[in-house]
Each structure stands twice: as structure tokens, then as C-alpha cells.
């Protein structure tokens, strides 16, 4: 199952690479904007930008995470592989959200999510040294 997910992620990475080339060639960028609310002069909004650099960044992230997925399938043979997979996908999705975010609120949410996912990945090997390393 992990290998199938990895191949699907590689396919998505290839599609995003071609999309990045198209966007870069024609100078197009896509902005997605959601206003959550505003109070007086302060507004809370979520902005996502898909330009050539952010799509290439996401394509590279997905390519590297697919290689990690193949590694997981080859070397980790325990019952907790799905748990590790979930943590890796949370890490990847947080990196994608930080790479495409254009509002400070979304950057902060993605950055904190990245920190929690990193802590859980380092903490995955249950032991005293893993806990000490994850606290760093």
C-alpha cells in the first residue's frame, strides 16, 4: 500500500513539474483567498499562491516524500508502519502548506504543524534517547 501511495505521489510530482513549467513559461500565478473575518482594521484571511516557484517546491517535496515511502516499505516491517506513514504525510502536508502560504496566519499554522510532526517523527523510536533528541 505504501509503494502504491509513493507511485501516486511521484505521478503528482511529475504533473506539478509540468504545471510549474507551464506557469513559468506564461507568467501565470493563481491566488486563492479566503477571508475568515475582520475586526475593525484587523482582518483574518488565508491566502495560497500557486506560482512557478511554489509548484516546483511542492513537486520536489512530493518527490522526496515518495522516496521516503519506498524506504518505509523496504526497511520498516512492523505493525506500526501505518502510524509512521501518517506522521510522514502530516509532515509533508505541513511543508506544502508552508511553501504555498501567503498569509501570516497560514504560515504560522503550517510552521507549528511542522514542528509537531518533526517532534513525532523523531519520537517514533520509543526510547529515552529518542525522547531527549525530540525535545531538542
N, C-alpha and C positions, 0 to 999 in steps of 0.2 A: 504494500500500500504506500509506503514511504517513497519507493522508487517511482511509482506512478505519479505521485504528487510532485516529485522532483522533475520528471519529464514535462509535466504540465507547466511547472514554473519556468523551465527552460524555454518552452514554447512561448509563454507570455513574455519572457525576457527578449526573445527574438522579435516578437511583434512590437514591443516597446522600442527596440532599437530602430526598427524601420520607421516607426512613428516619430521618433526623435529626429531621424534623418529628414523626414518629410517636413516636420515643423521647423527644423533648422534651415532647410532649403528655401522655404517660402516665408520665413519670418513670422510665423503664426504662434500665438500663445492663447491658451484657454484659461479663463479665470472663473472659478466657482465661488460665489459669495452668499453667505447666509448671515442675516442679522438676527442675533438672538434676543436683543433688547437694548434699550438705551435709557439712561437716567441723566437728565439734564445734558451736559456736554460729554458724558462718558457713554460710549456705546460698546456693546459686546458683540463681536462678529467673528465668523470663521471664514477665512479665505484660503483657497487652494489654487495654486497656479501650476499649469502644465505647460512649460516651455521646453525647449530642446535640452537644456541642461538638467532640469528636474526629471524628465523622462529617461534620459541616459543614466542618471544617478539611480533611478528606480530599476532600470534594466540591469545595471551592474550588481545592485543589491540582490535582485532575484536570481541572477546567475550564480553568485557566490552562495546564496542560501540553498540553491538546488544541489550544488556540490556538497554542502554540509548534509543535505538529505540523503545523498548516496552514501556518504561516510557513515551516517547513522545506521543505515540499513546494513552496511558491511561489517561494522565493528561493535555495535551495541545489540546484544542478543538477550535482552531481559524482558520482563513483563511491563516494565515502566517506560518502554520506548514511546508509547503514545503520550505520556506525560512530558517527556523531554521534547518530543515533536511539538506539542502545544506551546511550550515555553519558547522554542526556537521561532515558531510562527508569530508569537507575540512580539518577540524581539525584532523580527523582520518587519512586521506591520508598524511598529513604533518608529523604526528607521525610515520607512516610507512616509509616514506622517510628518516626521521632522523635515524630510527632504522636500516635500511638496507644500508645506505650510507657508503661508504668507501673513498670517496674523499672529500676534504675540501670544494670544490665548492658546491657539493650536500648537505653537512651538513649545510652550511650557507643558501642556498636557502630554505631547509626544516625548518630550525630554524626560519627564518624570516616569512615564511608562517605560522608556528605555532604561532608566536606572533600576526600576523594579525588575524588569526582565533580565538585566545583567546580573543583579543580585541572585535571582532564582537560578540562572544558568550556572553561576559559579558555585552556588549552594547545592546543586544537583547531586554531587557526590557527597553522601551523608557522612560527615566526619568532622572532627574537631578542626583540622587544618582547612577544610573547605569552608567552614563557618568563619574562621578567622580571616581567610582570604576574601570571602564575600563581604565582610564588614569593611574592608579597605576600599 
